[in-house]
């Protein structure tokens, strides 16, 4: 366990420590400042977000959640047995149960106990950090889920008789497969909403639509060209660069941030964004429903007046030449512009 901790600490120091050493302010902002600055709204909205985090976590990791409840139930079931001791039990019609309880109560080595506790502690600590964030994202639990799954597995394993463990593994595998097959995400791959009683089927998968849009932009730009966009995944697909300061995509716009700080953090304030829209030498601009609509750090929608004003600034230098409907993760319209 000591070697495991030292190895993990070394990798953290090497990975994050290097960035903290070279650019401490930028690293602190990227890891903490950006998320801490987001506004969750009123107290009721904040509580709704916390409850939503728990609800979506249980939905996404239902097998784990059910296993956690099972573990708690088994622990409670075995507690009286530990108190009385097996010697007081009579061998009546429950020999299999008694054998199972004996195995479940078999003592673990100090290393086992410490390592299992470490797994639970690490998984719970990261989950708590996500939960306490102003706007919690259950998506971020993906990185810690393997730890929680491993912790649950080793905690549950002693409750299953050794000769039944192989069957238990297959049972869990089948349950996980069924849970994956029943996920609502499967429907989202094929369906784009619903019109009353009619499902709207997608003409092509989202990734294919992104690749097609990227190919169209790349044809106009060539490889390695400059693309004015806040949809940075489109720039990646088109093998293009974005103007400096727009690397954070739709979350790059901090209208009230001081210019010196914005330049240091590679972001854009209002003055800098207008300069990019009018002076950037990008031959093509592409804006989806995320473009010029979000202000940070609140991650709030810009007022309609601000959106109209920024759009007008863009159109002084660019002319709209195409539209791509149902683009990106929110299925908005992608407007493509070419420099006048």
C-alpha positions in Angstrom: 0.0 0.0 0.0 2.9 2.3 0.8 4.4 1.6 -2.6 1.0 2.2 -4.3 0.7 5.6 -2.5 4.2 6.7 -3.3 3.7 5.7 -7.0 0.4 7.6 -7.2 1.8 10.6 -5.5 4.8 10.7 -7.8 2.6 10.6 -10.9 0.4 13.4 -9.5 3.5 15.4 -8.7 4.9 14.8 -12.2 1.6 15.5 -14.0 0.0 18.4 -12.0 3.1 19.6 -10.2 4.8 20.5 -13.5 1.9 22.7 -14.5 1.7 24.3 -11.1 5.4 25.0 -11.3 5.3 26.5 -14.8 2.0 28.4 -14.7 0.5 28.3 -11.2 -2.3 30.9 -11.8 -3.4 29.3 -15.0 -3.5 25.8 -13.5 -5.3 26.9 -10.4 -7.9 28.6 -12.5 -8.4 25.6 -14.9 -8.8 23.1 -12.0 -10.6 25.2 -9.4 -11.4 28.8 -10.4 -13.5 28.1 -13.5 -15.8 25.6 -11.7 -16.0 27.6 -8.5 -17.1 30.8 -10.3 -20.1 29.2 -11.9 -23.4 30.4 -10.5 -26.0 27.7 -9.6 -28.8 30.3 -9.2 -31.2 30.5 -6.2 -31.1 28.2 -3.2 -33.9 26.1 -4.6 -32.1 25.7 -7.9 -28.9 24.7 -6.0 -30.8 22.0 -4.0 -32.4 20.8 -7.2 -28.9 20.5 -8.8 -27.7 18.5 -5.8 -30.7 16.2 -5.9 -30.3 15.8 -9.7 -26.7 14.8 -9.3 -27.7 12.0 -6.9 -30.6 10.9 -9.2 -28.5 10.8 -12.3 -25.7 9.0 -10.5 -28.1 6.3 -9.4 -29.5 6.1 -13.0 -26.1 5.9 -14.7 -24.6 3.5 -12.1 -27.7 1.6 -11.1 -25.9 -1.8 -10.7 -23.3 -0.2 -8.4 -26.1 1.6 -6.4 -28.0 -1.6 -6.0 -24.9 -3.5 -4.9 -24.1 -0.8 -2.4 -27.6 -1.2 -0.8 -27.1 -4.9 -0.9 -23.8 -4.6 1.0 -25.5 -2.4 3.6 -28.3 -4.9 4.0 -25.8 -7.8 4.3 -23.8 -6.0 6.9 -26.9 -5.3 9.0 -27.9 -9.0 8.6 -24.6 -10.3 9.8 -24.3 -8.0 12.7 -26.3 -10.0 15.2 -24.4 -13.1 14.1 -21.1 -11.5 15.0 -22.5 -10.5 18.4 -23.8 -13.9 19.3 -21.1 -15.9 17.7 -21.5 -19.0 15.5 -21.1 -21.3 18.4 -24.5 -20.4 19.7 -26.2 -21.3 16.4 -27.7 -24.7 16.1 -27.3 -26.7 12.9 -30.9 -26.9 11.9 -32.2 -26.5 8.3 -29.9 -23.7 7.4 -26.4 -25.2 6.9 -25.7 -23.2 3.7 -26.6 -19.9 5.3 -24.3 -20.7 8.3 -21.5 -21.6 6.0 -21.9 -18.4 4.1 -22.0 -16.3 7.2 -18.8 -18.0 8.4 -17.0 -17.1 5.2 -18.4 -13.5 5.3 -17.0 -13.0 8.8 -13.6 -14.5 8.1 -11.0 -12.0 9.3 -9.1 -9.9 6.8 -5.5 -9.1 7.0 -4.5 -5.5 8.0 -3.3 -4.9 4.5 -6.6 -6.0 3.0 -8.6 -3.8 5.4 -6.4 -0.8 4.7 -6.5 -1.2 1.0 -10.3 -1.6 0.8 -10.7 1.4 3.1 -8.4 3.4 0.8 -10.4 2.5 -2.3 -13.7 3.6 -0.6 -12.1 6.8 0.8 -10.6 7.8 -2.6 -13.9 7.2 -4.4 -16.0 8.9 -1.8 -13.7 11.9 -1.5 -13.8 12.6 -5.3 -17.6 12.1 -5.4 -18.0 14.5 -2.5 -15.9 17.1 -4.4 -18.1 16.7 -7.4 -21.2 16.9 -5.3 -20.1 20.1 -3.5 -19.3 22.0 -6.7 -21.6 24.9 -7.5 -22.8 23.0 -10.5 -22.2 19.3 -10.0 -21.6 17.1 -13.1 -22.3 13.5 -12.6 -20.4 12.9 -15.9 -17.2 13.5 -14.0 -17.8 10.4 -12.0 -16.6 8.3 -14.9 -13.0 8.7 -13.7 -13.7 7.5 -10.2 -16.2 4.8 -11.0 -13.6 2.0 -11.5 -12.4 2.7 -7.9 -15.9 2.5 -6.5 -16.6 -0.7 -8.5 -13.4 -2.3 -7.3 -14.2 -1.3 -3.7 -17.7 -2.7 -3.9 -16.5 -6.0 -5.5 -13.9 -6.8 -2.8 -16.4 -5.8 -0.1 -19.1 -8.0 -1.5 -16.9 -11.0 -2.4 -16.7 -12.5 1.1 -20.5 -12.6 1.3 -20.6 -15.1 -1.5 -19.4 -18.7 -0.9 -16.2 -19.6 -2.8 -17.8 -22.3 -4.9 -20.6 -19.8 -5.9 -18.3 -16.9 -6.9 -17.9 -17.8 -10.5 -21.7 -17.9 -10.9 -21.9 -14.6 -9.1 -19.5 -13.0 -11.6 -21.5 -14.2 -14.5 -24.7 -12.9 -12.9 -23.2 -9.5 -12.3 -22.0 -9.5 -15.9 -25.5 -10.3 -17.2 -27.0 -7.6 -15.0 -24.5 -5.0 -16.2 -25.2 -6.0 -19.8 -29.0 -5.7 -19.3 -28.5 -2.3 -17.6 -26.3 -1.0 -20.5 -28.8 -2.3 -23.0 -31.7 -0.5 -21.2 -29.8 2.9 -20.9 -31.7 5.9 -22.3 -28.5 6.9 -24.0 -29.1 4.2 -26.6 -32.3 5.9 -27.7 -30.5 9.3 -28.0 -28.1 7.7 -30.5 -31.0 7.2 -32.9 -33.7 9.7 -31.9 -33.8 13.5 -32.0 -36.7 14.3 -29.8 -40.4 13.7 -30.3 -43.2 15.4 -32.1 -46.3 14.5 -30.2 -46.5 10.7 -30.9 -43.9 10.6 -33.7 -40.2 10.0 -33.0 -37.8 12.1 -35.0 -35.1 9.7 -36.3 -31.6 11.1 -37.0 -30.5 11.1 -40.6 -27.0 10.0 -39.5 -25.1 9.5 -36.2 -23.9 12.6 -34.5 -20.3 11.7 -35.0 -20.8 11.2 -38.7 -22.6 14.6 -38.9 -19.6 16.3 -37.1 -17.2 14.6 -39.5 -19.2 15.8 -42.5 -19.3 19.4 -41.2 -15.6 19.2 -40.5 -14.9 18.0 -44.0 -16.9 20.9 -45.5 -15.0 23.4 -43.4 -11.6 21.8 -44.1 -12.4 22.0 -47.8 -12.7 25.8 -47.5 -9.7 26.3 -45.2 -7.2 23.6 -46.1 -5.3 21.7 -43.4 -4.1 23.7 -40.5 -6.1 26.8 -41.4 -7.6 29.3 -38.9 -11.2 28.9 -38.1 -13.2 31.4 -36.0 -15.4 29.3 -33.9 -16.4 28.5 -30.3 -17.2 24.9 -31.3 -13.7 23.6 -30.8 -14.5 20.0 -31.6 -15.4 21.3 -35.1 -12.0 22.8 -35.4 -10.4 19.6 -34.3 -12.4 17.6 -36.9 -11.5 20.2 -39.6 -7.8 20.0 -38.5 -7.9 23.8 -38.0 -6.7 26.2 -35.4 -8.9 28.7 -33.5 -7.9 32.4 -32.7 -5.9 32.7 -29.5 -8.2 33.1 -26.5 -11.0 30.9 -27.9 -9.4 27.6 -26.9 -12.0 27.2 -24.1 -14.8 27.2 -26.8 -18.1 28.6 -25.6 -16.7 29.2 -22.1 -13.9 31.5 -23.3 -15.9 34.8 -22.9 -15.4 36.7 -19.6 -16.9 40.1 -20.5 -15.9 41.8 -17.3 -12.5 40.3 -16.7 -9.5 42.7 -16.8 -7.5 42.5 -20.0 -4.3 41.7 -18.3 -5.8 38.8 -16.4 -7.7 37.6 -19.5 -4.4 37.6 -21.5 -2.7 35.7 -18.8 -5.4 33.0 -18.6 -5.8 32.8 -22.4 -9.4 34.1 -22.3 -11.4 36.9 -23.9 -13.1 39.9 -22.3 -15.6 42.0 -24.2 -13.0 44.3 -25.8 -10.8 41.4 -26.8 -13.7 39.4 -28.3 -14.8 42.3 -30.5 -11.1 42.6 -31.7 -11.2 38.9 -32.6 -14.5 39.2 -34.5 -13.2 42.2 -36.5 -9.5 41.6 -36.8 -8.9 37.9 -36.9 -7.6 36.8 -40.2 -9.7 33.6 -40.2 -11.1 33.1 -43.7 -14.1 31.1 -42.3 -16.2 31.5 -39.2 -18.6 28.8 -37.9 -21.1 29.4 -35.0 -23.6 27.0 -33.6 -26.2 27.7 -30.9 -23.3 27.9 -28.4 -21.6 30.7 -30.3 -21.7 34.2 -28.8 -24.4 33.2 -26.4 -22.6 32.3 -23.1 -20.9 34.6 -20.5 -18.5 33.3 -17.9 -17.8 32.7 -15.1 -21.6 32.4 -14.3 -22.1 30.3 -17.5 -25.2 32.4 -18.0 -26.9 33.2 -21.3 -26.0 36.6 -22.8 -28.9 39.1 -23.0 -30.6 39.2 -26.4 -29.2 42.7 -26.9 -25.7 41.5 -26.3 -26.1 38.6 -28.7 -27.5 40.8 -31.4 -24.7 43.3 -31.0 -21.9 40.7 -31.2 -23.6 39.1 -34.2 -23.7 42.5 -35.9 -20.0 42.9 -35.1 -19.2 39.6 -36.7 -21.2 40.4 -39.8 -19.2 43.5 -40.5 -16.3 41.3 -41.4 -18.1 38.0 -42.4 -20.9 37.0 -44.7 -23.1 34.0 -44.0 -22.8 31.4 -46.8 -24.3 28.2 -45.4 -26.3 26.6 -42.7 -25.9 23.1 -41.3 -29.0 22.0 -39.3 -29.0 19.7 -36.2 -25.3 20.2 -35.5 -23.4 19.2 -32.4 -24.5 17.9 -29.0 -27.5 20.2 -28.7 -28.7 19.8 -32.3 -28.6 23.5 -33.1 -28.0 25.2 -36.4 -24.4 25.8 -37.4 -24.0 29.0 -39.4 -21.0 29.1 -41.7 -19.5 32.5 -42.6 -16.8 33.5 -45.1 -14.7 36.7 -44.7 -15.8 39.6 -46.8 
